[in-house]
Amino acid sequence: MTTGVLILCTHNSARSLLAEGMLNHWAQRLGLDVRAYSAGSTPSGKPNPLALDVLSSAGIDTSALRSKSWDEFAAPDAPALRLVITVCDNAASEPCPYWPGSPVRTHWSYPDPSAAPGSVDDRRTAFELTRQALGYRLLQLLALPLTTLSDAELQQAVDAIAGR
């Protein structure tokens, strides 16, 4: 059975899309039955071009990435979710919808790279550093025996990845 992972950020235009693209890319390359999705509480409606740029530069297909509402994943016909990860502090503090199946929830805090000061090159660097930082945690997630962990064990593992 596919392990569904939903990554949330307020606007679903940068951090959550970076994580969705990378997690799906690596799960496929590693032959793992893991499927990432991303969404936002107030989606911007379009991916940040710098997010797509750094993913493409890392060899990750961005053609399926789009900014979408978390309401899509609270619907009765939504994909089954095992884990929900918030990657921005705003989304973590918002009341989330009910997720069918009551997935494990954790928070991995990252600053918004689109708010980085400076030139476009400075912001591109912020996006790349965020991609790398997310990637480190996502690879740790993929190293877990996701299909055999209990919810309590998964909760402990993903919180440990976050340093808690």
N, C-alpha and C positions, 0 to 999 in steps of 0.2 A: 504494500500500500504506500502511496506517495506521501511523503512528509511535507505538508504545506507550511510555509513560513511567510507571515505577513509582516512587512517592515513599514512603520508609520512615521510620517513627518507632517507637519502642519500643511505645507503647500504641495507636497509630493512633486517637487521639481528638482531637487538636488540630492541630499543625503539618502533618502529612501530609494530613489531611482538608482543611485550609484550601487547601493547594497543589492537591490533586486537584480540588476544586470550582472554584477560579479557573482552573486550566489548561484544564479542559474548557469552561468558560464562554467564555474568550477564544478558544480554538481554534475553537469553533463560530461566534462572532461574526466572526472573521477569515476564516472559510471554509477553515480548515486541517484536513488529515486527520491530526490528532493526538488521541490518546486517553490520558488520565491515569487512573491507578489509584493507590490507596494501600493500605498494609498495615503491620502491626507484628509484631515478633518475639514479643511477649506482649500481644496486643490486649486492651483493656479491655472490649470487647464493646459499647460504646456511645459515640457521639460526645459530646464535651464540649458542653453546651448553649451556652456562650459562643462556641465556634467556629461553630456553626450560626447563632447570632444575628448575628455580624459578617458572615458570608457573606450571609445574608438581607438585612441592612441595605444591603449593596452590590449588591443585585439579582441575586444568584446563587442558583439553584435548589439546594436541599440535600436534596431528597426521595430521591435515590439514594445518599446518603452513608451508609456504615455502617463500623463498626470490624471489621476482618478480619485473619486471619493471613497472613503472607507465604508460608505453605505453599501457599496457593491459586495462587500465581504460579510455583511450582516444579514443578507437576504437568505431565505431558505434554500435557494439553489446555488449558493456560493460554494467555492471549493472548500474542502475540509482543511482546517488549520490545526496544526499541532503547537505552533509557537507564534506569538505576536511580539515583535521587538519595536519599541519606540526609539528613534535615533535623534530626536530633538526634545529639549526640555518643555517646550510649549505643548507638544502633542502628549507628552507623558503626564502633564498636569490636567489635561482635559478629560471630562468623563467620556469614556469610549462606549460605543454601542455594545450590545450583547453579541458575542461571537459564538455562533453555533458550535457545540462540542466543548465549550469552555477551555480553549487552549491555554497553555502556560504563557505567562506574560513577563517580560523583562524590559529594562531600560538601559540603553547604551548611549550615553550623552556625547554629542559632537557639536562643536560650534558650526554655525551656518557659513559655509565657504562663500556663498554669494554676498555675504555682508562684509567680507574681508576688505580692508581699505587698500587703496593704491590703484595701480594701473590694471588693465586687463590681464597682463602677464602675471601680476601679483595675485589676482583672483584665480587665474588658471593654476598657479602653484598651490593656492589654498585648496582648490578642488582636488588636485592630484594628491596632496598630503592627506586629505579626508578619505579619498579612495583607498590609499594605502593603509590608513589606520582602520578603516572598516574592514578591509581585506584581511588584515591580521586576525581580527575577531571572527570573521566569517569562516576562515580556514580552520580555526579552533572548533567552531560549531560543526563543520563538516567532518571533523575527526572523531566526533562523538558517535557512539552506537545508538543513533536516534530511534531505531525501531525497537530496541530492547529496553531503553530507559523508562522507568515509571515517570509519571508527571513530577513527583517530588524530586527524583534524581535529576530530571531534565532541568527543573527550576534551580536546583543547587548548581548544576553545571553551567547554565547560561549566566547566572548571577556571578559565579566565579570568573567567567570570561570577562565580565564587566569590572572585576576587581572588588566585588562585594562578598 
